[in-house]
Amino acid sequence: MNSILIKNGQWLHPAGKLISSNLLLQDGHIVDLDAALQTRTDQIIDAAGQLILPGAIDPHVHFREPGQLYKEGIVQGGRAALKGGVTTVIDMPNNIPPCTTAKRLEEKKALFRKKALVNWGLMLHSRNGNYHYPVSGVMAAKVYMAKSSALPAVNKTGYIENILRQFPVVAFHAEDESFFISDPAVVQHHEKRPRQAVTGALVKIEEALRRLPADIKPNVVICHMNTADELFWLERMRREGFKVFGETAPHYLYFTQEDYLRDGAVFKVNPAIRSAQDQSALRAGLASGRVDFIGTDHAPHPPAEKNGTAPPSGIAGIEWLTPLMLNFVDSGQISWLRYQQLMTENAAKAYRIAGRDGIRQGNFGDLVLVQKSEAWQPADEIVTHAATNPFTKITLHYKVTLTLVNGIIKYNGSEFFEQARGMEIGPAHG
């Protein structure tokens, strides 16, 4: 029996309170929230002066394997996750080739079983056509309403309805590419992909949802929200009883299109970073509950590509996730309760992830220790193969000092411990 006692720290209760007591982990699970100091264990961690937080769930990453290992890979992405206080990820399916079939899904799972340093789940890449998806063991079907792989976009209401009928969880890249502007005179990224692409996508998703019979109520996730429009849509649809969830990413909370106009490709991402008014609405949504959870949309590209003549879209952000979000707690913009919901609880609810929704007795020992420090800017060695930190000018106030996955220390603030592999977190289809 492997056991760890974490003493002298304060841990975040799911109700949003910081509790001073000792945590006991055994065989990968949290078994005692108030353990006695004399409890016999294999290892003792002294967390004096530190906070013990639930390991973050990042439900939106692109580790680029298979197909583009040079951009990141499962191992390197896992290291960046551990450094950022992330213990569970859901990887996107727009690989090369796209993860569309049971065979490709199993091939990709085999890679994650062999290499993943954190817990993981996979999505299936949906396709055009009214046919049955003969697959199981995926966290969700992903609908790209704008082309994001070799496959065409899925932006016809009937095809969206077919997908919603078959999967209990469906995640949307809610930009309808039929609204994109191809005029060569339009050069800015956020102008080529206008706001109407987002609002038009929401119209089609709503139409498809309203066609479903009453006994079919899938969880619908609007990924990487970048506009105030999505927040209002979510609020209205929830009032009508639809199970809709909204995810946003740190880059939409910290930057605006003015940063893109000034600094260029480092802030080029899909969907585009938008106005200061949208940023303000998204920040307010963190506190109000309109935003359900955070996904980094970690999308690394090597510097040679981002600095080239045709830079690809994507921002690598997982490596700094926990300190970035703790800024909002530290400044009083969100409560500890909202932090708990944004970083673990609501993603677990949306994607039906068991045992990883906070520090609770019986849950897995996915924990992150952080220490408040003097204000600092993240200029340390970069782990991700993107080799660029878009948040380098952001002042942070916490540092990750220890990350445990399933009760095993995987990162201690400077070193990674890679002997143990993360677990598959379970399917939402089948």
Rosetta blueprint (number, residue, H / E / L):
1 M L
2 N L
3 S E
4 I E
5 L E
6 I E
7 K E
8 N L
9 G L
10 Q E
11 W E
12 L E
13 H L
14 P L
15 A L
16 G L
17 K L
18 L E
19 I E
20 S E
21 S L
22 N L
23 L E
24 L E
25 L E
26 Q E
27 D L
28 G L
29 H E
30 I E
31 V E
32 D E
33 L L
34 D L
35 A L
36 A L
37 L L
38 Q L
39 T L
40 R L
41 T L
42 D L
43 Q E
44 I E
45 I E
46 D E
47 A L
48 A L
49 G L
50 Q L
51 L E
52 I E
53 L E
54 P E
55 G L
56 A E
57 I E
58 D E
59 P E
60 H E
61 V E
62 H L
63 F L
64 R L
65 E L
66 P L
67 G L
68 Q L
69 L L
70 Y L
71 K L
72 E L
73 G L
74 I H
75 V H
76 Q H
77 G H
78 G H
79 R H
80 A H
81 A H
82 L H
83 K H
84 G L
85 G L
86 V E
87 T E
88 T E
89 V E
90 I E
91 D E
92 M L
93 P L
94 N L
95 N L
96 I L
97 P L
98 P L
99 C L
100 T L
101 T L
102 A H
103 K H
104 R H
105 L H
106 E H
107 E H
108 K H
109 K H
110 A H
111 L H
112 F H
113 R H
114 K H
115 K H
116 A L
117 L L
118 V L
119 N E
120 W E
121 G E
122 L E
123 M E
124 L E
125 H E
126 S L
127 R L
128 N L
129 G L
130 N L
131 Y L
132 H L
133 Y L
134 P L
135 V L
136 S L
137 G L
138 V L
139 M L
140 A E
141 A E
142 K E
143 V E
144 Y E
145 M L
146 A L
147 K L
148 S L
149 S L
150 A L
151 L L
152 P L
153 A L
154 V L
155 N L
156 K L
157 T H
158 G H
159 Y H
160 I H
161 E H
162 N H
163 I H
164 L H
165 R H
166 Q H
167 F L
168 P L
169 V E
170 V E
171 A E
172 F E
173 H E
174 A L
175 E L
176 D L
177 E H
178 S H
179 F H
180 F L
181 I L
182 S L
183 D L
184 P L
185 A L
186 V L
187 V L
188 Q L
189 H H
190 H H
191 E H
192 K H
193 R L
194 P L
195 R H
196 Q H
197 A H
198 V H
199 T H
200 G H
201 A H
202 L H
203 V H
204 K H
205 I H
206 E H
207 E H
208 A H
209 L H
210 R H
211 R H
212 L L
213 P L
214 A L
215 D L
216 I L
217 K L
218 P L
219 N E
220 V E
221 V E
222 I E
223 C L
224 H L
225 M L
226 N L
227 T L
228 A H
229 D H
230 E H
231 L H
232 F H
233 W H
234 L H
235 E H
236 R H
237 M H
238 R H
239 R H
240 E L
241 G L
242 F L
243 K L
244 V E
245 F E
246 G E
247 E E
248 T E
249 A L
250 P H
251 H H
252 Y H
253 L H
254 Y H
255 F L
256 T L
257 Q H
258 E H
259 D H
260 Y H
261 L H
262 R H
263 D H
264 G H
265 A H
266 V H
267 F H
268 K L
269 V L
270 N L
271 P L
272 A L
273 I L
274 R L
275 S L
276 A H
277 Q H
278 D H
279 Q H
280 S H
281 A H
282 L H
283 R H
284 A H
285 G H
286 L H
287 A H
288 S H
289 G L
290 R L
291 V L
292 D L
293 F E
294 I E
295 G L
296 T L
297 D L
298 H E
299 A L
300 P L
301 H L
302 P L
303 P H
304 A H
305 E H
306 K H
307 N L
308 G L
309 T L
310 A L
311 P L
312 P L
313 S L
314 G L
315 I E
316 A L
317 G L
318 I H
319 E H
320 W H
321 L H
322 T H
323 P H
324 L H
325 M H
326 L H
327 N H
328 F H
329 V H
330 D H
331 S L
332 G L
333 Q L
334 I L
335 S L
336 W H
337 L H
338 R H
339 Y H
340 Q H
341 Q H
342 L H
343 M H
344 T H
345 E H
346 N H
347 A H
348 A H
349 K H
350 A H
351 Y H
352 R L
353 I L
354 A L
355 G L
356 R L
357 D L
358 G L
359 I L
360 R L
361 Q L
362 G L
363 N L
364 F E
365 G L
366 D L
367 L E
368 V E
369 L E
370 V E
371 Q E
372 K E
373 S E
374 E E
375 A E
376 W E
377 Q L
378 P L
379 A L
380 D L
381 E L
382 I L
383 V L
384 T L
385 H L
386 A L
387 A L
388 T L
389 N L
390 P L
391 F L
392 T L
393 K L
394 I L
395 T L
396 L E
397 H E
398 Y E
399 K E
400 V E
401 T E
402 L E
403 T E
404 L E
405 V E
406 N L
407 G L
408 I E
409 I E
410 K E
411 Y E
412 N L
413 G L
414 S L
415 E L
416 F E
417 F L
418 E L
419 Q L
420 A L
421 R L
422 G L
423 M L
424 E E
425 I L
426 G L
427 P L
428 A L
429 H L
430 G L
